Amino acid sequence: MDAPADQSMSPKWGLRCVLGGALMGLANLVPGISGGTMLLAAGIYPRFIQALADLSALRFRKSSVFVLALVGIAAAAAIMLGAGPVKNAVVEHRWAMYSIFIGLTLGGVPVLWQMARPAANAFWAGMIVGLIAMVVLAWLQFRGASSGASREGVAMMFVAGVAGASAMILPGVSGGYLLLVLGVYVPVLAAIDSIVVALRAGDFASAQDPVLTVALPIGIGVGVGILVVSNVIRVVLEKYEQPTLGVLMGLLVGAIFGLWPFQEGVPPQVGEVFKGQVLTAEGLAEITPDKYPTELYAPTFSNIMMAVGLIGVGYMITTLIAKAGGASPRGQSPPSQTP
């Protein structure tokens, strides 16, 4: 049900929407932190879901448009400003960032567990399915990354947009992690950063390519994800809640396979096949570090201990953020309908 304008369109509520949107935008940049969890932390999750339902049903209520506009603008601003620094950190300090990402991802486990309790057999069966799926996806991801195979293209960016939007409504599920599994995480951040740099320099011609090949298809995918896939997920959660939550739990627990921290970018060599083409000296000079294929390496004992510590830090961050949201999404209610 819709909240009255004087409640969900008040300055206080608008500030909360801006805060929630900014947190959600930053969450989408970081694999492991759920945008839905950030909205829970800001206390606007139920109202945001209600606004999405209004939009998908073509009910353009002022209060719903107000909420979605503020959340969307704040999220977009956070993504545009944060994409560059996050991308550079991942490329230059991959093992450390991936260790933190593992902790952030596993921190979503208590959120989903709270939603699933008491867990039935269907939950555990779904968890096994999700865990197996994640192992397979992680293996495919690594094969693609280590071979330098291209994961870019308009179609893949559209799929990435759909996946990211779908994850927004599920506390505990990270849109950024889905991008990482699809193999487009760094390319997406690099494209966003290129757009920001080009716009700051007033070089609109340079921004055209990343806009058309990345931003536009992802934007369309996000729209489809919000209007179609997100509603499908809600229906599935309502009718098959236990197995669905089990699958999501399996995906989260299996995240450690796709986020194995001890891997590094390795520059390709002249004569190697890279993204379907034999590299020349000129072509090699044009390849930036964010596009290097990755390879596993044997960590030292100190590497392992530092990684474990960073995993713990990431877990604590997500856990504290989730606790700041208070009740579970099923236990929260939208803003009161009486002034």
Secondary structure, DSSP 8 states (H G I E B T S, - for coil): ----HHHHTSHHHHHHHHHHHHHHHHHHHSTT--HHHHHHHHT-HHHHHHHHHHHHTT---HHHHHHHHHHHHHHHHHHHHHHHHHHHHHHHSHHHHHHHHHHHHHTTHHHHHHHH-S--HHHHHHHHHHHHHHHHHHHHHHHHHHHT----SHHHHHHHHHHHHHHHTSTT--HHHHHHHHT-HHHHHHHHHHHHHHHHTT-HHHHHHHIIIIIHHHHHHHHHIIIIIHHHHHHHHHHSHHHHHHHHHHHHHTHHHHT-S-EEE----TTSEETTEE--HHHHHT--GGG--EEE----HHHHHHHHHHHHHHHHHHHHHHHHT-S-TTT-----S--
